[in-house]
Amino acid sequence: MKKTIAVIGSSRRNGNTGKLLDFISRELDIEVVDLATKNISPFDYEHKNIDDDFLPLMDHLLKHENIIFASPVYWFAMSAQMKIFIDRMSDFLSVEELKDKGRELRNKVGYVVSTSISEEVDSSFLNSFIDTFEYLGIKYGGFVHLNCQNGFDITEAEKDINSLVTKVNLANNVQVI
Ligand SMILES: Cc1cc2nc3c(=O)[nH]c(=O)nc-3n(C[C@H](O)[C@H](O)[C@H](O)COP(=O)(O)O)c2cc1C
């Protein structure tokens, strides 16, 4: 079992974010889970959706140490697909029987991969991940952002990609005691 896995939430699997993540995941030789293939509904205070694909997906993700979250910037924020997924983390806080599983997120390492048509990733976008990681006890490992304003050109983020790949590879080789 690999120590790293990626999850993508975009309105198109093979768009800019998908292509960027595919490049990174090929370098790391890791699995990519597309949220579009999962039936995950928005947070429900009554948890009537507890049997959808959220918990099985989390069981799978929790078998890994590093989790890459990939999303395009849509209106200064993460995609709706990713937001619905992140909102469901609240199941771990509000369902008594799931609290222990939620605690398994502690000490996982979270990375962010994004694309937009802006040079810099919006702080509102990135901070929503970083703050969520912190709240859940996930360590923040870093991010890669690719500006696709002039089309998809991976070389624009080459340095950041290499540094994230190196970081994750190093993390993969560290023995967990
Ligand atoms: C609904 C929507 C909202 C967007 N909002 C922003 C934005 O706030 N800032 C930005 O720089 N680009 C924005 N964009 C551009 C996308 O971030 C950019 O094209 C991205 O690479 C698309 O990734 P995708 O192919 O995975 O969807 C938006 C695009 C869409 C479709």
The ligand as an ORCA input file, in Angstrom:
! r2SCAN-3c Opt
* xyz 0 1
  C     -17.046     28.508    -12.006
  C     -15.656     29.022    -12.223
  C     -15.160     29.959    -11.346
  C     -13.842     30.430    -11.490
  N     -13.348     31.326    -10.580
  C     -12.042     31.713    -10.669
  C     -11.475     32.595     -9.699
  O     -12.105     33.019     -8.748
  N     -10.161     32.955     -9.849
  C      -9.409     32.505    -10.900
  O      -8.233     32.869    -11.013
  N      -9.912     31.634    -11.816
  C     -11.210     31.237    -11.729
  N     -11.729     30.356    -12.648
  C     -10.828     29.751    -13.648
  C     -10.392     28.358    -13.217
  O      -9.848     28.385    -11.905
  C      -9.307     27.797    -14.140
  O      -9.743     27.802    -15.471
  C      -8.923     26.398    -13.691
  O      -7.691     26.051    -14.281
  C      -9.992     25.396    -14.089
  O      -9.629     24.112    -13.651
  P     -10.440     22.825    -14.142
  O     -10.095     22.629    -15.595
  O      -9.998     21.723    -13.281
  O     -11.912     23.175    -13.965
  C     -13.036     29.926    -12.547
  C     -13.569     28.980    -13.445
  C     -14.854     28.542    -13.284
  C     -15.412     27.512    -14.253
*
